Amino acid sequence: METAENQVARTDVREYLTFSLGEEHYALDIMAVKEIRGYEAVTRIANAPDFIKGVINLRGDIVPIVDLRLKFNVGEATYDEFTIVIVIQIHDRMVGIVVDGVSDVISLSREERRPPPEFGVAFDSRFLVGLAKVQDHMVILVNIEALITSQELGLVEVGAQESPDVDS
């Protein structure tokens, strides 16, 4: 029989999809991920920022494609058969994010998640949930909802935004 303490500990664990941008390792909440696919030709949008590559038609849904490598100036932006797109769903909108590679799904407890630093990492700290040590490297936990709903991307409109807390 499971104790109340074990039940609390189990619900305190979150799963993250890990990916790489340049030399850094990142992770986002697995619950936002719809699918992982290869890069395909996009329809460019006039006057869009460089990091918004365009849109694709994904089974009838128009999905904007954001290259996180360009957005955060990490990694080389090459597009070939090895380029990875993580399709995520934020609110009612699907968005594709281009990354260098997808690694694994990891489970992290509250104790394993640390608050983000206040100093320079390659990733804009407004979009960080925290950090975690996984094996021999640090993983940067991305607040993907804050990134996708940010005014600078303008991909999803929401009313009041809440920022997930590292301890929630």
Chimera marker file (.cmm) of the C-alpha trace (Angstrom):
<marker_set name="trace">
<marker id="1" x="0.000" y="0.000" z="0.000" r="1" g="1" b="0" radius="0.5"/>
<marker id="2" x="1.285" y="3.472" z="-0.931" r="1" g="1" b="0" radius="0.5"/>
<marker id="3" x="1.813" y="5.994" z="1.829" r="1" g="1" b="0" radius="0.5"/>
<marker id="4" x="0.656" y="9.624" z="1.631" r="1" g="1" b="0" radius="0.5"/>
<marker id="5" x="4.312" y="10.688" z="1.595" r="1" g="1" b="0" radius="0.5"/>
<marker id="6" x="5.015" y="8.498" z="-1.458" r="1" g="1" b="0" radius="0.5"/>
<marker id="7" x="1.946" y="9.897" z="-3.244" r="1" g="1" b="0" radius="0.5"/>
<marker id="8" x="3.135" y="13.492" z="-2.663" r="1" g="1" b="0" radius="0.5"/>
<marker id="9" x="6.650" y="12.633" z="-3.825" r="1" g="1" b="0" radius="0.5"/>
<marker id="10" x="5.320" y="10.974" z="-6.966" r="1" g="1" b="0" radius="0.5"/>
<marker id="11" x="3.106" y="13.936" z="-7.941" r="1" g="1" b="0" radius="0.5"/>
<marker id="12" x="6.088" y="16.233" z="-7.353" r="1" g="1" b="0" radius="0.5"/>
<marker id="13" x="7.957" y="14.652" z="-10.278" r="1" g="1" b="0" radius="0.5"/>
<marker id="14" x="7.674" y="16.224" z="-13.732" r="1" g="1" b="0" radius="0.5"/>
<marker id="15" x="8.748" y="14.837" z="-17.072" r="1" g="1" b="0" radius="0.5"/>
<marker id="16" x="10.743" y="16.904" z="-19.570" r="1" g="1" b="0" radius="0.5"/>
<marker id="17" x="11.820" y="16.370" z="-23.169" r="1" g="1" b="0" radius="0.5"/>
<marker id="18" x="15.514" y="17.235" z="-23.461" r="1" g="1" b="0" radius="0.5"/>
<marker id="19" x="17.003" y="18.823" z="-26.571" r="1" g="1" b="0" radius="0.5"/>
<marker id="20" x="20.168" y="20.618" z="-27.619" r="1" g="1" b="0" radius="0.5"/>
<marker id="21" x="20.870" y="24.062" z="-29.013" r="1" g="1" b="0" radius="0.5"/>
<marker id="22" x="24.527" y="24.466" z="-29.847" r="1" g="1" b="0" radius="0.5"/>
<marker id="23" x="26.562" y="23.056" z="-26.973" r="1" g="1" b="0" radius="0.5"/>
<marker id="24" x="23.828" y="23.554" z="-24.352" r="1" g="1" b="0" radius="0.5"/>
<marker id="25" x="21.185" y="21.094" z="-23.156" r="1" g="1" b="0" radius="0.5"/>
<marker id="26" x="17.603" y="22.256" z="-22.648" r="1" g="1" b="0" radius="0.5"/>
<marker id="27" x="14.340" y="20.666" z="-21.579" r="1" g="1" b="0" radius="0.5"/>
<marker id="28" x="10.661" y="21.532" z="-21.852" r="1" g="1" b="0" radius="0.5"/>
<marker id="29" x="7.581" y="20.125" z="-20.169" r="1" g="1" b="0" radius="0.5"/>
<marker id="30" x="6.657" y="16.914" z="-21.989" r="1" g="1" b="0" radius="0.5"/>
<marker id="31" x="2.952" y="17.749" z="-21.632" r="1" g="1" b="0" radius="0.5"/>
<marker id="32" x="3.338" y="20.543" z="-24.218" r="1" g="1" b="0" radius="0.5"/>
<marker id="33" x="4.861" y="18.218" z="-26.852" r="1" g="1" b="0" radius="0.5"/>
<marker id="34" x="2.540" y="16.943" z="-29.581" r="1" g="1" b="0" radius="0.5"/>
<marker id="35" x="5.103" y="15.317" z="-31.872" r="1" g="1" b="0" radius="0.5"/>
<marker id="36" x="8.705" y="15.308" z="-33.049" r="1" g="1" b="0" radius="0.5"/>
<marker id="37" x="9.326" y="15.449" z="-36.777" r="1" g="1" b="0" radius="0.5"/>
<marker id="38" x="11.885" y="16.287" z="-39.405" r="1" g="1" b="0" radius="0.5"/>
<marker id="39" x="12.114" y="19.755" z="-40.916" r="1" g="1" b="0" radius="0.5"/>
<marker id="40" x="10.135" y="20.315" z="-44.099" r="1" g="1" b="0" radius="0.5"/>
<marker id="41" x="9.890" y="23.225" z="-46.494" r="1" g="1" b="0" radius="0.5"/>
<marker id="42" x="7.992" y="26.170" z="-45.006" r="1" g="1" b="0" radius="0.5"/>
<marker id="43" x="5.912" y="28.934" z="-46.534" r="1" g="1" b="0" radius="0.5"/>
<marker id="44" x="7.739" y="32.156" z="-45.667" r="1" g="1" b="0" radius="0.5"/>
<marker id="45" x="5.819" y="35.037" z="-44.119" r="1" g="1" b="0" radius="0.5"/>
<marker id="46" x="6.688" y="38.552" z="-45.346" r="1" g="1" b="0" radius="0.5"/>
<marker id="47" x="8.338" y="40.836" z="-42.760" r="1" g="1" b="0" radius="0.5"/>
<marker id="48" x="8.562" y="38.073" z="-40.136" r="1" g="1" b="0" radius="0.5"/>
<marker id="49" x="11.667" y="38.098" z="-37.924" r="1" g="1" b="0" radius="0.5"/>
<marker id="50" x="14.492" y="35.796" z="-39.105" r="1" g="1" b="0" radius="0.5"/>
<marker id="51" x="13.812" y="33.277" z="-36.333" r="1" g="1" b="0" radius="0.5"/>
<marker id="52" x="10.235" y="32.730" z="-37.579" r="1" g="1" b="0" radius="0.5"/>
<marker id="53" x="11.003" y="30.536" z="-40.560" r="1" g="1" b="0" radius="0.5"/>
<marker id="54" x="7.435" y="30.443" z="-41.862" r="1" g="1" b="0" radius="0.5"/>
<marker id="55" x="4.452" y="28.114" z="-41.574" r="1" g="1" b="0" radius="0.5"/>
<marker id="56" x="3.614" y="24.545" z="-42.511" r="1" g="1" b="0" radius="0.5"/>
<marker id="57" x="0.297" y="22.811" z="-43.066" r="1" g="1" b="0" radius="0.5"/>
<marker id="58" x="0.188" y="19.968" z="-40.531" r="1" g="1" b="0" radius="0.5"/>
<marker id="59" x="-2.869" y="17.824" z="-41.204" r="1" g="1" b="0" radius="0.5"/>
<marker id="60" x="-4.994" y="20.910" z="-41.851" r="1" g="1" b="0" radius="0.5"/>
<marker id="61" x="-3.506" y="23.098" z="-39.091" r="1" g="1" b="0" radius="0.5"/>
<marker id="62" x="-1.327" y="26.060" z="-40.010" r="1" g="1" b="0" radius="0.5"/>
<marker id="63" x="1.715" y="25.773" z="-37.724" r="1" g="1" b="0" radius="0.5"/>
<marker id="64" x="4.298" y="28.568" z="-37.374" r="1" g="1" b="0" radius="0.5"/>
<marker id="65" x="7.908" y="27.337" z="-37.261" r="1" g="1" b="0" radius="0.5"/>
<marker id="66" x="10.312" y="29.113" z="-34.879" r="1" g="1" b="0" radius="0.5"/>
<marker id="67" x="14.029" y="28.359" z="-35.042" r="1" g="1" b="0" radius="0.5"/>
<marker id="68" x="15.231" y="28.544" z="-31.435" r="1" g="1" b="0" radius="0.5"/>
<marker id="69" x="18.825" y="28.407" z="-32.668" r="1" g="1" b="0" radius="0.5"/>
<marker id="70" x="18.324" y="31.774" z="-34.384" r="1" g="1" b="0" radius="0.5"/>
<marker id="71" x="16.107" y="33.231" z="-31.660" r="1" g="1" b="0" radius="0.5"/>
<marker id="72" x="18.761" y="32.690" z="-29.007" r="1" g="1" b="0" radius="0.5"/>
<marker id="73" x="21.819" y="32.915" z="-31.256" r="1" g="1" b="0" radius="0.5"/>
<marker id="74" x="23.113" y="29.436" z="-30.444" r="1" g="1" b="0" radius="0.5"/>
<marker id="75" x="23.984" y="26.627" z="-32.784" r="1" g="1" b="0" radius="0.5"/>
<marker id="76" x="24.243" y="26.702" z="-36.538" r="1" g="1" b="0" radius="0.5"/>
<marker id="77" x="21.010" y="27.089" z="-38.488" r="1" g="1" b="0" radius="0.5"/>
<marker id="78" x="21.239" y="24.340" z="-41.092" r="1" g="1" b="0" radius="0.5"/>
<marker id="79" x="18.185" y="22.731" z="-42.633" r="1" g="1" b="0" radius="0.5"/>
<marker id="80" x="18.569" y="19.191" z="-43.877" r="1" g="1" b="0" radius="0.5"/>
<marker id="81" x="17.224" y="15.700" z="-43.270" r="1" g="1" b="0" radius="0.5"/>
<marker id="82" x="18.715" y="15.770" z="-39.744" r="1" g="1" b="0" radius="0.5"/>
<marker id="83" x="17.007" y="19.021" z="-38.653" r="1" g="1" b="0" radius="0.5"/>
<marker id="84" x="14.475" y="18.419" z="-35.868" r="1" g="1" b="0" radius="0.5"/>
<marker id="85" x="11.154" y="20.183" z="-35.225" r="1" g="1" b="0" radius="0.5"/>
<marker id="86" x="9.343" y="19.725" z="-31.926" r="1" g="1" b="0" radius="0.5"/>
<marker id="87" x="5.650" y="20.485" z="-32.398" r="1" g="1" b="0" radius="0.5"/>
<marker id="88" x="4.161" y="21.833" z="-29.188" r="1" g="1" b="0" radius="0.5"/>
<marker id="89" x="0.705" y="22.962" z="-28.206" r="1" g="1" b="0" radius="0.5"/>
<marker id="90" x="0.283" y="26.090" z="-26.121" r="1" g="1" b="0" radius="0.5"/>
<marker id="91" x="-3.322" y="26.891" z="-25.280" r="1" g="1" b="0" radius="0.5"/>
<marker id="92" x="-5.160" y="26.099" z="-28.542" r="1" g="1" b="0" radius="0.5"/>
<marker id="93" x="-2.230" y="26.848" z="-30.845" r="1" g="1" b="0" radius="0.5"/>
<marker id="94" x="0.376" y="24.498" z="-32.285" r="1" g="1" b="0" radius="0.5"/>
<marker id="95" x="3.880" y="25.838" z="-32.894" r="1" g="1" b="0" radius="0.5"/>
<marker id="96" x="6.949" y="24.068" z="-34.263" r="1" g="1" b="0" radius="0.5"/>
<marker id="97" x="10.335" y="24.802" z="-32.722" r="1" g="1" b="0" radius="0.5"/>
<marker id="98" x="13.560" y="23.948" z="-34.561" r="1" g="1" b="0" radius="0.5"/>
<marker id="99" x="16.336" y="22.496" z="-32.398" r="1" g="1" b="0" radius="0.5"/>
<marker id="100" x="19.696" y="20.843" z="-33.063" r="1" g="1" b="0" radius="0.5"/>
<marker id="101" x="18.665" y="17.490" z="-31.612" r="1" g="1" b="0" radius="0.5"/>
<marker id="102" x="16.310" y="15.714" z="-29.237" r="1" g="1" b="0" radius="0.5"/>
<marker id="103" x="17.884" y="13.594" z="-26.524" r="1" g="1" b="0" radius="0.5"/>
<marker id="104" x="15.602" y="11.902" z="-24.027" r="1" g="1" b="0" radius="0.5"/>
<marker id="105" x="12.672" y="12.201" z="-21.655" r="1" g="1" b="0" radius="0.5"/>
<marker id="106" x="13.783" y="12.821" z="-18.074" r="1" g="1" b="0" radius="0.5"/>
<marker id="107" x="11.888" y="12.863" z="-14.777" r="1" g="1" b="0" radius="0.5"/>
<marker id="108" x="12.836" y="15.517" z="-12.246" r="1" g="1" b="0" radius="0.5"/>
<marker id="109" x="11.622" y="15.930" z="-8.685" r="1" g="1" b="0" radius="0.5"/>
<marker id="110" x="11.180" y="19.327" z="-7.057" r="1" g="1" b="0" radius="0.5"/>
<marker id="111" x="14.482" y="18.820" z="-5.217" r="1" g="1" b="0" radius="0.5"/>
<marker id="112" x="16.316" y="18.241" z="-8.504" r="1" g="1" b="0" radius="0.5"/>
<marker id="113" x="15.011" y="21.475" z="-10.082" r="1" g="1" b="0" radius="0.5"/>
<marker id="114" x="16.945" y="24.623" z="-9.142" r="1" g="1" b="0" radius="0.5"/>
<marker id="115" x="15.970" y="28.276" z="-9.724" r="1" g="1" b="0" radius="0.5"/>
<marker id="116" x="17.461" y="29.946" z="-12.810" r="1" g="1" b="0" radius="0.5"/>
<marker id="117" x="20.599" y="32.052" z="-12.428" r="1" g="1" b="0" radius="0.5"/>
<marker id="118" x="20.409" y="35.823" z="-12.584" r="1" g="1" b="0" radius="0.5"/>
<marker id="119" x="23.427" y="36.082" z="-14.873" r="1" g="1" b="0" radius="0.5"/>
<marker id="120" x="24.194" y="35.343" z="-18.513" r="1" g="1" b="0" radius="0.5"/>
<marker id="121" x="23.360" y="32.023" z="-19.994" r="1" g="1" b="0" radius="0.5"/>
<marker id="122" x="22.802" y="31.734" z="-23.730" r="1" g="1" b="0" radius="0.5"/>
<marker id="123" x="19.043" y="31.486" z="-23.181" r="1" g="1" b="0" radius="0.5"/>
<marker id="124" x="16.995" y="34.581" z="-22.213" r="1" g="1" b="0" radius="0.5"/>
<marker id="125" x="16.319" y="34.157" z="-18.475" r="1" g="1" b="0" radius="0.5"/>
<marker id="126" x="12.722" y="35.385" z="-18.840" r="1" g="1" b="0" radius="0.5"/>
<marker id="127" x="11.994" y="32.054" z="-20.439" r="1" g="1" b="0" radius="0.5"/>
<marker id="128" x="13.681" y="29.831" z="-17.855" r="1" g="1" b="0" radius="0.5"/>
<marker id="129" x="12.005" y="27.723" z="-15.210" r="1" g="1" b="0" radius="0.5"/>
<marker id="130" x="15.252" y="26.550" z="-13.678" r="1" g="1" b="0" radius="0.5"/>
<marker id="131" x="18.231" y="24.252" z="-14.005" r="1" g="1" b="0" radius="0.5"/>
<marker id="132" x="18.873" y="20.609" z="-13.232" r="1" g="1" b="0" radius="0.5"/>
<marker id="133" x="21.959" y="18.423" z="-13.177" r="1" g="1" b="0" radius="0.5"/>
<marker id="134" x="21.458" y="15.340" z="-15.331" r="1" g="1" b="0" radius="0.5"/>
<marker id="135" x="24.322" y="12.835" z="-15.429" r="1" g="1" b="0" radius="0.5"/>
<marker id="136" x="27.423" y="14.926" z="-16.144" r="1" g="1" b="0" radius="0.5"/>
<marker id="137" x="25.856" y="18.152" z="-17.479" r="1" g="1" b="0" radius="0.5"/>
<marker id="138" x="23.406" y="20.915" z="-16.607" r="1" g="1" b="0" radius="0.5"/>
<marker id="139" x="20.014" y="21.071" z="-18.323" r="1" g="1" b="0" radius="0.5"/>
<marker id="140" x="18.268" y="24.412" z="-18.746" r="1" g="1" b="0" radius="0.5"/>
<marker id="141" x="14.516" y="24.070" z="-18.075" r="1" g="1" b="0" radius="0.5"/>
<marker id="142" x="12.600" y="26.231" z="-20.548" r="1" g="1" b="0" radius="0.5"/>
<marker id="143" x="9.291" y="27.932" z="-19.796" r="1" g="1" b="0" radius="0.5"/>
<marker id="144" x="8.038" y="27.210" z="-23.308" r="1" g="1" b="0" radius="0.5"/>
<marker id="145" x="4.613" y="28.727" z="-22.645" r="1" g="1" b="0" radius="0.5"/>
<marker id="146" x="6.165" y="32.081" z="-21.637" r="1" g="1" b="0" radius="0.5"/>
<marker id="147" x="8.369" y="32.006" z="-24.733" r="1" g="1" b="0" radius="0.5"/>
<marker id="148" x="5.605" y="31.185" z="-27.206" r="1" g="1" b="0" radius="0.5"/>
<marker id="149" x="3.137" y="33.656" z="-25.673" r="1" g="1" b="0" radius="0.5"/>
<marker id="150" x="5.729" y="36.459" z="-25.381" r="1" g="1" b="0" radius="0.5"/>
<marker id="151" x="5.000" y="39.715" z="-27.189" r="1" g="1" b="0" radius="0.5"/>
<marker id="152" x="8.185" y="39.485" z="-29.221" r="1" g="1" b="0" radius="0.5"/>
<marker id="153" x="7.009" y="36.226" z="-30.810" r="1" g="1" b="0" radius="0.5"/>
<marker id="154" x="3.334" y="37.175" z="-30.886" r="1" g="1" b="0" radius="0.5"/>
<marker id="155" x="2.302" y="33.654" z="-31.888" r="1" g="1" b="0" radius="0.5"/>
<marker id="156" x="-0.366" y="33.038" z="-29.239" r="1" g="1" b="0" radius="0.5"/>
<marker id="157" x="-2.609" y="35.616" z="-27.641" r="1" g="1" b="0" radius="0.5"/>
<marker id="158" x="-3.519" y="35.059" z="-24.025" r="1" g="1" b="0" radius="0.5"/>
<marker id="159" x="-5.088" y="37.184" z="-21.324" r="1" g="1" b="0" radius="0.5"/>
<marker id="160" x="-3.286" y="37.006" z="-18.013" r="1" g="1" b="0" radius="0.5"/>
<marker id="161" x="-0.095" y="34.968" z="-18.180" r="1" g="1" b="0" radius="0.5"/>
<marker id="162" x="1.181" y="32.957" z="-15.291" r="1" g="1" b="0" radius="0.5"/>
<marker id="163" x="4.791" y="31.927" z="-15.028" r="1" g="1" b="0" radius="0.5"/>
<marker id="164" x="5.338" y="28.402" z="-13.712" r="1" g="1" b="0" radius="0.5"/>
<marker id="165" x="7.357" y="28.362" z="-10.548" r="1" g="1" b="0" radius="0.5"/>
<marker id="166" x="10.320" y="26.035" z="-10.154" r="1" g="1" b="0" radius="0.5"/>
<marker id="167" x="8.682" y="24.691" z="-6.995" r="1" g="1" b="0" radius="0.5"/>
<marker id="168" x="5.214" y="24.133" z="-8.423" r="1" g="1" b="0" radius="0.5"/>
<link id1="1" id2="2" r="1" g="1" b="0" radius="0.2"/>
<link id1="2" id2="3" r="1" g="1" b="0" radius="0.2"/>
<link id1="3" id2="4" r="1" g="1" b="0" radius="0.2"/>
<link id1="4" id2="5" r="1" g="1" b="0" radius="0.2"/>
<link id1="5" id2="6" r="1" g="1" b="0" radius="0.2"/>
<link id1="6" id2="7" r="1" g="1" b="0" radius="0.2"/>
<link id1="7" id2="8" r="1" g="1" b="0" radius="0.2"/>
<link id1="8" id2="9" r="1" g="1" b="0" radius="0.2"/>
<link id1="9" id2="10" r="1" g="1" b="0" radius="0.2"/>
<link id1="10" id2="11" r="1" g="1" b="0" radius="0.2"/>
<link id1="11" id2="12" r="1" g="1" b="0" radius="0.2"/>
<link id1="12" id2="13" r="1" g="1" b="0" radius="0.2"/>
<link id1="13" id2="14" r="1" g="1" b="0" radius="0.2"/>
<link id1="14" id2="15" r="1" g="1" b="0" radius="0.2"/>
<link id1="15" id2="16" r="1" g="1" b="0" radius="0.2"/>
<link id1="16" id2="17" r="1" g="1" b="0" radius="0.2"/>
<link id1="17" id2="18" r="1" g="1" b="0" radius="0.2"/>
<link id1="18" id2="19" r="1" g="1" b="0" radius="0.2"/>
<link id1="19" id2="20" r="1" g="1" b="0" radius="0.2"/>
<link id1="20" id2="21" r="1" g="1" b="0" radius="0.2"/>
<link id1="21" id2="22" r="1" g="1" b="0" radius="0.2"/>
<link id1="22" id2="23" r="1" g="1" b="0" radius="0.2"/>
<link id1="23" id2="24" r="1" g="1" b="0" radius="0.2"/>
<link id1="24" id2="25" r="1" g="1" b="0" radius="0.2"/>
<link id1="25" id2="26" r="1" g="1" b="0" radius="0.2"/>
<link id1="26" id2="27" r="1" g="1" b="0" radius="0.2"/>
<link id1="27" id2="28" r="1" g="1" b="0" radius="0.2"/>
<link id1="28" id2="29" r="1" g="1" b="0" radius="0.2"/>
<link id1="29" id2="30" r="1" g="1" b="0" radius="0.2"/>
<link id1="30" id2="31" r="1" g="1" b="0" radius="0.2"/>
<link id1="31" id2="32" r="1" g="1" b="0" radius="0.2"/>
<link id1="32" id2="33" r="1" g="1" b="0" radius="0.2"/>
<link id1="33" id2="34" r="1" g="1" b="0" radius="0.2"/>
<link id1="34" id2="35" r="1" g="1" b="0" radius="0.2"/>
<link id1="35" id2="36" r="1" g="1" b="0" radius="0.2"/>
<link id1="36" id2="37" r="1" g="1" b="0" radius="0.2"/>
<link id1="37" id2="38" r="1" g="1" b="0" radius="0.2"/>
<link id1="38" id2="39" r="1" g="1" b="0" radius="0.2"/>
<link id1="39" id2="40" r="1" g="1" b="0" radius="0.2"/>
<link id1="40" id2="41" r="1" g="1" b="0" radius="0.2"/>
<link id1="41" id2="42" r="1" g="1" b="0" radius="0.2"/>
<link id1="42" id2="43" r="1" g="1" b="0" radius="0.2"/>
<link id1="43" id2="44" r="1" g="1" b="0" radius="0.2"/>
<link id1="44" id2="45" r="1" g="1" b="0" radius="0.2"/>
<link id1="45" id2="46" r="1" g="1" b="0" radius="0.2"/>
<link id1="46" id2="47" r="1" g="1" b="0" radius="0.2"/>
<link id1="47" id2="48" r="1" g="1" b="0" radius="0.2"/>
<link id1="48" id2="49" r="1" g="1" b="0" radius="0.2"/>
<link id1="49" id2="50" r="1" g="1" b="0" radius="0.2"/>
<link id1="50" id2="51" r="1" g="1" b="0" radius="0.2"/>
<link id1="51" id2="52" r="1" g="1" b="0" radius="0.2"/>
<link id1="52" id2="53" r="1" g="1" b="0" radius="0.2"/>
<link id1="53" id2="54" r="1" g="1" b="0" radius="0.2"/>
<link id1="54" id2="55" r="1" g="1" b="0" radius="0.2"/>
<link id1="55" id2="56" r="1" g="1" b="0" radius="0.2"/>
<link id1="56" id2="57" r="1" g="1" b="0" radius="0.2"/>
<link id1="57" id2="58" r="1" g="1" b="0" radius="0.2"/>
<link id1="58" id2="59" r="1" g="1" b="0" radius="0.2"/>
<link id1="59" id2="60" r="1" g="1" b="0" radius="0.2"/>
<link id1="60" id2="61" r="1" g="1" b="0" radius="0.2"/>
<link id1="61" id2="62" r="1" g="1" b="0" radius="0.2"/>
<link id1="62" id2="63" r="1" g="1" b="0" radius="0.2"/>
<link id1="63" id2="64" r="1" g="1" b="0" radius="0.2"/>
<link id1="64" id2="65" r="1" g="1" b="0" radius="0.2"/>
<link id1="65" id2="66" r="1" g="1" b="0" radius="0.2"/>
<link id1="66" id2="67" r="1" g="1" b="0" radius="0.2"/>
<link id1="67" id2="68" r="1" g="1" b="0" radius="0.2"/>
<link id1="68" id2="69" r="1" g="1" b="0" radius="0.2"/>
<link id1="69" id2="70" r="1" g="1" b="0" radius="0.2"/>
<link id1="70" id2="71" r="1" g="1" b="0" radius="0.2"/>
<link id1="71" id2="72" r="1" g="1" b="0" radius="0.2"/>
<link id1="72" id2="73" r="1" g="1" b="0" radius="0.2"/>
<link id1="73" id2="74" r="1" g="1" b="0" radius="0.2"/>
<link id1="74" id2="75" r="1" g="1" b="0" radius="0.2"/>
<link id1="75" id2="76" r="1" g="1" b="0" radius="0.2"/>
<link id1="76" id2="77" r="1" g="1" b="0" radius="0.2"/>
<link id1="77" id2="78" r="1" g="1" b="0" radius="0.2"/>
<link id1="78" id2="79" r="1" g="1" b="0" radius="0.2"/>
<link id1="79" id2="80" r="1" g="1" b="0" radius="0.2"/>
<link id1="80" id2="81" r="1" g="1" b="0" radius="0.2"/>
<link id1="81" id2="82" r="1" g="1" b="0" radius="0.2"/>
<link id1="82" id2="83" r="1" g="1" b="0" radius="0.2"/>
<link id1="83" id2="84" r="1" g="1" b="0" radius="0.2"/>
<link id1="84" id2="85" r="1" g="1" b="0" radius="0.2"/>
<link id1="85" id2="86" r="1" g="1" b="0" radius="0.2"/>
<link id1="86" id2="87" r="1" g="1" b="0" radius="0.2"/>
<link id1="87" id2="88" r="1" g="1" b="0" radius="0.2"/>
<link id1="88" id2="89" r="1" g="1" b="0" radius="0.2"/>
<link id1="89" id2="90" r="1" g="1" b="0" radius="0.2"/>
<link id1="90" id2="91" r="1" g="1" b="0" radius="0.2"/>
<link id1="91" id2="92" r="1" g="1" b="0" radius="0.2"/>
<link id1="92" id2="93" r="1" g="1" b="0" radius="0.2"/>
<link id1="93" id2="94" r="1" g="1" b="0" radius="0.2"/>
<link id1="94" id2="95" r="1" g="1" b="0" radius="0.2"/>
<link id1="95" id2="96" r="1" g="1" b="0" radius="0.2"/>
<link id1="96" id2="97" r="1" g="1" b="0" radius="0.2"/>
<link id1="97" id2="98" r="1" g="1" b="0" radius="0.2"/>
<link id1="98" id2="99" r="1" g="1" b="0" radius="0.2"/>
<link id1="99" id2="100" r="1" g="1" b="0" radius="0.2"/>
<link id1="100" id2="101" r="1" g="1" b="0" radius="0.2"/>
<link id1="101" id2="102" r="1" g="1" b="0" radius="0.2"/>
<link id1="102" id2="103" r="1" g="1" b="0" radius="0.2"/>
<link id1="103" id2="104" r="1" g="1" b="0" radius="0.2"/>
<link id1="104" id2="105" r="1" g="1" b="0" radius="0.2"/>
<link id1="105" id2="106" r="1" g="1" b="0" radius="0.2"/>
<link id1="106" id2="107" r="1" g="1" b="0" radius="0.2"/>
<link id1="107" id2="108" r="1" g="1" b="0" radius="0.2"/>
<link id1="108" id2="109" r="1" g="1" b="0" radius="0.2"/>
<link id1="109" id2="110" r="1" g="1" b="0" radius="0.2"/>
<link id1="110" id2="111" r="1" g="1" b="0" radius="0.2"/>
<link id1="111" id2="112" r="1" g="1" b="0" radius="0.2"/>
<link id1="112" id2="113" r="1" g="1" b="0" radius="0.2"/>
<link id1="113" id2="114" r="1" g="1" b="0" radius="0.2"/>
<link id1="114" id2="115" r="1" g="1" b="0" radius="0.2"/>
<link id1="115" id2="116" r="1" g="1" b="0" radius="0.2"/>
<link id1="116" id2="117" r="1" g="1" b="0" radius="0.2"/>
<link id1="117" id2="118" r="1" g="1" b="0" radius="0.2"/>
<link id1="118" id2="119" r="1" g="1" b="0" radius="0.2"/>
<link id1="119" id2="120" r="1" g="1" b="0" radius="0.2"/>
<link id1="120" id2="121" r="1" g="1" b="0" radius="0.2"/>
<link id1="121" id2="122" r="1" g="1" b="0" radius="0.2"/>
<link id1="122" id2="123" r="1" g="1" b="0" radius="0.2"/>
<link id1="123" id2="124" r="1" g="1" b="0" radius="0.2"/>
<link id1="124" id2="125" r="1" g="1" b="0" radius="0.2"/>
<link id1="125" id2="126" r="1" g="1" b="0" radius="0.2"/>
<link id1="126" id2="127" r="1" g="1" b="0" radius="0.2"/>
<link id1="127" id2="128" r="1" g="1" b="0" radius="0.2"/>
<link id1="128" id2="129" r="1" g="1" b="0" radius="0.2"/>
<link id1="129" id2="130" r="1" g="1" b="0" radius="0.2"/>
<link id1="130" id2="131" r="1" g="1" b="0" radius="0.2"/>
<link id1="131" id2="132" r="1" g="1" b="0" radius="0.2"/>
<link id1="132" id2="133" r="1" g="1" b="0" radius="0.2"/>
<link id1="133" id2="134" r="1" g="1" b="0" radius="0.2"/>
<link id1="134" id2="135" r="1" g="1" b="0" radius="0.2"/>
<link id1="135" id2="136" r="1" g="1" b="0" radius="0.2"/>
<link id1="136" id2="137" r="1" g="1" b="0" radius="0.2"/>
<link id1="137" id2="138" r="1" g="1" b="0" radius="0.2"/>
<link id1="138" id2="139" r="1" g="1" b="0" radius="0.2"/>
<link id1="139" id2="140" r="1" g="1" b="0" radius="0.2"/>
<link id1="140" id2="141" r="1" g="1" b="0" radius="0.2"/>
<link id1="141" id2="142" r="1" g="1" b="0" radius="0.2"/>
<link id1="142" id2="143" r="1" g="1" b="0" radius="0.2"/>
<link id1="143" id2="144" r="1" g="1" b="0" radius="0.2"/>
<link id1="144" id2="145" r="1" g="1" b="0" radius="0.2"/>
<link id1="145" id2="146" r="1" g="1" b="0" radius="0.2"/>
<link id1="146" id2="147" r="1" g="1" b="0" radius="0.2"/>
<link id1="147" id2="148" r="1" g="1" b="0" radius="0.2"/>
<link id1="148" id2="149" r="1" g="1" b="0" radius="0.2"/>
<link id1="149" id2="150" r="1" g="1" b="0" radius="0.2"/>
<link id1="150" id2="151" r="1" g="1" b="0" radius="0.2"/>
<link id1="151" id2="152" r="1" g="1" b="0" radius="0.2"/>
<link id1="152" id2="153" r="1" g="1" b="0" radius="0.2"/>
<link id1="153" id2="154" r="1" g="1" b="0" radius="0.2"/>
<link id1="154" id2="155" r="1" g="1" b="0" radius="0.2"/>
<link id1="155" id2="156" r="1" g="1" b="0" radius="0.2"/>
<link id1="156" id2="157" r="1" g="1" b="0" radius="0.2"/>
<link id1="157" id2="158" r="1" g="1" b="0" radius="0.2"/>
<link id1="158" id2="159" r="1" g="1" b="0" radius="0.2"/>
<link id1="159" id2="160" r="1" g="1" b="0" radius="0.2"/>
<link id1="160" id2="161" r="1" g="1" b="0" radius="0.2"/>
<link id1="161" id2="162" r="1" g="1" b="0" radius="0.2"/>
<link id1="162" id2="163" r="1" g="1" b="0" radius="0.2"/>
<link id1="163" id2="164" r="1" g="1" b="0" radius="0.2"/>
<link id1="164" id2="165" r="1" g="1" b="0" radius="0.2"/>
<link id1="165" id2="166" r="1" g="1" b="0" radius="0.2"/>
<link id1="166" id2="167" r="1" g="1" b="0" radius="0.2"/>
<link id1="167" id2="168" r="1" g="1" b="0" radius="0.2"/>
</marker_set>
